Amino acid sequence: AATDSAGVVWTGRYQAGTGFLGWSASPGLGSVLAVGRPAITTGSDNAAYVATRASDNSLWMARVQGGVWAAWLMGASAIQADPGVAAGTGVIYALVNASTGALTVRPFTQGVAGSWQTAISTGGYLADAAIAASHGRFYVVGRNGLGDVWWYESGSGSWTYYGFAGSVASAMTAAPR
């Protein structure tokens, strides 16, 4: 997924055995434009889910299947950075840095009638973070302002300090496997 200079989010489709099938433009976000880097994941329903930050720093999510976009749904306001997403069984987890600086996860129910669920505060404050999901849980990994690595697991609801200050030079990424 990518955002063009007009604030429109695009996705490309690839099919094994056929190749690249082309680009698909999203419907607009209403009175705001998409900015920054959108995040994309594939749900357990085999649809793509795209999250983006809008020009008013709100969080939006849309479902894309077969190049056809569903409507965008706003999920949070006053976020500080581009979102991250991870797919769980029947749910997409959107990780945002809230206006307070706290890392917050907004679950989104997968499907044609997808909807936002109640936000989950991790209680963490990190300079950069990434999210992954597996076995009914989500995981957040990131670095604080000193470069220390921290890990959050939703099952325990707690953070674990891993250290490594100065050893990790770039923003963190995460994957379920």
C-alpha positions in Angstrom: 0.0 0.0 0.0 1.1 3.6 -0.7 -0.2 7.1 -0.4 0.1 9.4 -3.4 0.6 13.2 -3.3 -3.2 13.8 -3.5 -3.7 11.9 -0.2 -5.2 8.8 -1.9 -4.2 5.3 -0.7 -3.4 2.7 -3.4 -2.9 -1.1 -3.2 -1.4 -3.4 -5.7 -2.6 -6.9 -6.4 -0.5 -9.9 -7.2 -1.8 -13.4 -8.0 0.5 -16.4 -8.0 0.8 -17.9 -11.5 -0.7 -14.8 -13.1 1.5 -12.0 -11.9 0.8 -8.3 -11.1 -2.9 -7.5 -11.6 -2.6 -3.7 -11.2 -3.3 -0.9 -8.8 -6.5 0.0 -7.0 -7.3 3.4 -5.6 -9.2 3.8 -2.3 -12.2 6.0 -1.9 -11.4 9.2 -0.1 -11.4 9.7 3.7 -14.0 12.5 3.5 -12.7 15.9 4.4 -9.2 14.7 5.4 -6.3 13.2 3.3 -4.2 10.2 4.0 -0.6 11.1 5.0 2.5 9.1 5.9 3.0 5.4 5.2 -0.1 3.1 5.3 0.1 -0.3 7.0 -1.3 -3.4 5.3 -1.9 -7.0 6.4 -4.0 -10.0 5.2 -6.8 -11.1 7.4 -7.9 -14.7 8.1 -10.8 -14.0 5.7 -8.2 -13.5 2.9 -9.0 -9.8 2.5 -6.4 -7.1 2.8 -6.8 -4.5 5.6 -5.2 -1.1 5.3 -4.7 1.4 8.1 -3.5 4.9 7.6 -3.0 8.2 9.4 -5.0 11.1 8.1 -4.0 14.8 7.8 -5.9 15.5 11.0 -3.9 12.7 12.8 -6.8 10.3 13.0 -6.6 6.5 12.4 -8.6 5.0 9.5 -9.0 1.3 8.4 -10.5 -0.1 5.2 -11.0 -3.7 3.8 -9.9 -4.5 0.3 -10.8 -7.7 -1.5 -10.3 -8.4 -5.2 -9.3 -4.8 -5.7 -12.6 -3.6 -4.4 -12.4 -1.2 -1.4 -14.9 -1.0 1.4 -15.6 2.3 3.1 -13.0 3.8 5.4 -13.8 3.6 9.2 -12.2 6.1 11.6 -10.8 4.3 14.7 -8.9 6.9 16.7 -8.1 10.6 16.8 -4.9 12.5 17.8 -2.4 9.8 16.9 1.3 10.8 16.7 2.7 8.5 14.1 1.8 6.1 11.3 0.0 3.0 12.5 1.2 -0.6 12.4 -1.1 -3.6 11.9 -1.1 -7.3 12.6 -3.7 -10.0 11.7 -5.1 -12.3 14.3 -7.9 -14.9 13.9 -10.9 -12.8 13.0 -9.3 -9.5 14.2 -6.8 -6.9 12.9 -4.8 -5.2 15.6 -3.8 -1.6 14.8 -0.9 -0.2 16.9 -0.9 3.6 17.4 1.0 6.1 19.4 -1.7 8.1 21.1 -1.7 11.8 21.7 -0.4 11.1 25.2 2.5 9.2 23.8 1.1 5.9 25.1 1.1 2.9 22.8 -2.5 1.8 22.2 -3.9 -1.1 20.3 -7.3 -0.8 18.5 -8.7 -4.2 17.5 -10.8 -4.2 14.3 -13.3 -7.1 13.6 -12.6 -8.6 10.2 -15.3 -9.1 7.6 -17.5 -7.1 5.3 -19.2 -5.5 8.3 -15.9 -4.8 10.1 -15.9 -2.6 13.1 -13.6 -1.1 15.7 -13.5 -2.7 19.2 -12.5 -1.0 22.5 -9.0 0.4 22.6 -6.4 -1.5 24.7 -3.7 0.6 26.4 -0.4 -1.2 26.7 0.9 1.4 29.3 4.1 1.7 27.3 5.9 4.7 25.9 8.4 3.9 23.2 10.1 6.0 20.5 9.3 3.3 17.8 7.4 0.1 18.0 6.0 -2.7 15.8 3.2 -5.2 16.3 2.7 -8.9 15.5 -0.1 -11.4 16.4 -0.3 -15.1 16.9 -2.4 -17.7 18.8 -5.0 -15.2 19.9 -2.5 -12.6 21.3 -0.7 -9.6 20.0 2.9 -8.7 20.7 4.6 -5.3 20.6 8.4 -4.8 20.3 10.2 -1.4 20.3 12.8 0.9 21.6 12.5 3.7 24.2 14.3 7.0 23.8 17.6 5.5 25.1 17.5 2.7 22.6 16.6 0.0 25.1 14.5 -2.8 23.6 11.1 -3.7 25.3 8.6 -6.4 24.6 4.8 -6.5 25.4 2.6 -9.6 25.3 -1.2 -9.1 25.5 -1.8 -12.4 27.4 0.2 -11.2 30.4 -0.5 -7.5 29.8 3.0 -6.7 30.9 6.3 -5.3 29.4 9.6 -7.1 29.5 12.9 -5.2 29.4 15.5 -6.8 27.0 18.2 -4.1 27.1 20.5 -3.9 24.0 20.8 -0.1 24.2 22.9 1.0 21.3 22.9 -2.4 19.6 19.7 -1.8 17.6 20.2 1.1 15.3 16.9 1.2 13.3 13.2 1.1 13.9 11.9 -2.3 14.9 9.8 -4.6 12.8 7.7 -7.7 13.8 6.2 -10.8 12.2 4.3 -13.7 13.6 6.8 -16.3 12.5 
